[in-house]
Amino acid sequence: PLRREVEAYDGRVKRRLLVRPGVTGLWQVSGRSDLSWDESVRLDLSYVENWSMISDVLIIGKTVKAVLASDGAY
């Protein structure tokens, strides 16, 4: 997110920044451009609150599928 966007986040939404950005993420493989802002934030917060190594492995697998199928990308 851009600095001006982050400055507008409320405390709940700022929690999504607890995880360093990476190559992929839960919302990117769960609909990407098809998701609303609120749904994207919900998925990011779910990831922050429920992180596990197995969930990362599953996200990587879903990333490969999403890239090959071009799902949700515009």
C-alpha positions in Angstrom: 0.0 0.0 0.0 1.0 3.6 -0.5 2.0 5.7 2.5 -1.1 7.9 2.1 -3.2 4.8 2.1 -1.6 3.5 5.3 -2.0 6.8 7.1 -5.8 6.5 6.5 -6.0 2.9 8.0 -7.7 2.5 11.3 -6.1 0.4 14.0 -7.8 -2.8 13.0 -6.6 -2.5 9.4 -3.1 -1.5 10.4 -2.7 -5.0 11.9 -2.5 -6.4 8.3 1.0 -4.8 8.1 2.3 -7.1 10.8 3.5 -9.5 8.1 6.2 -8.5 5.8 5.1 -8.3 2.1 6.0 -11.3 0.0 5.5 -12.7 -3.4 1.9 -13.9 -2.7 -0.8 -13.8 -0.1 -4.1 -15.3 0.9 -6.2 -12.6 -0.7 -4.2 -12.8 -3.9 -5.1 -16.5 -4.3 -8.6 -16.1 -3.1 -10.0 -13.8 -5.8 -7.5 -11.0 -6.3 -9.2 -8.3 -8.4 -12.6 -9.8 -7.8 -12.5 -9.1 -4.0 -13.8 -6.0 -2.2 -11.4 -4.0 0.0 -13.2 -5.3 3.1 -12.8 -8.9 1.9 -9.1 -8.4 1.2 -8.5 -6.9 4.6 -10.5 -9.8 6.3 -8.3 -12.3 4.5 -5.1 -10.5 5.4 -6.1 -10.3 9.1 -7.1 -14.0 9.1 -3.6 -14.8 7.8 -2.0 -12.6 10.5 -4.0 -14.2 13.2 -3.8 -17.8 12.1 -0.4 -18.1 10.4 1.2 -21.5 10.2 3.8 -23.1 8.0 1.3 -25.4 6.4 -1.0 -22.5 5.5 2.0 -20.9 3.7 2.6 -24.2 1.8 -1.1 -24.2 0.8 -1.0 -20.6 -0.3 2.1 -21.3 -2.5 0.2 -24.2 -4.1 -2.8 -22.0 -4.7 -0.5 -19.3 -6.2 0.8 -21.7 -8.8 -2.8 -22.6 -9.7 -3.9 -19.0 -9.8 -1.0 -17.9 -12.0 -1.5 -20.8 -14.5 -5.2 -20.1 -14.7 -5.0 -16.3 -14.6 -7.9 -16.3 -12.1 -9.0 -12.9 -11.0 -6.2 -11.0 -12.8 -7.1 -8.0 -15.0 
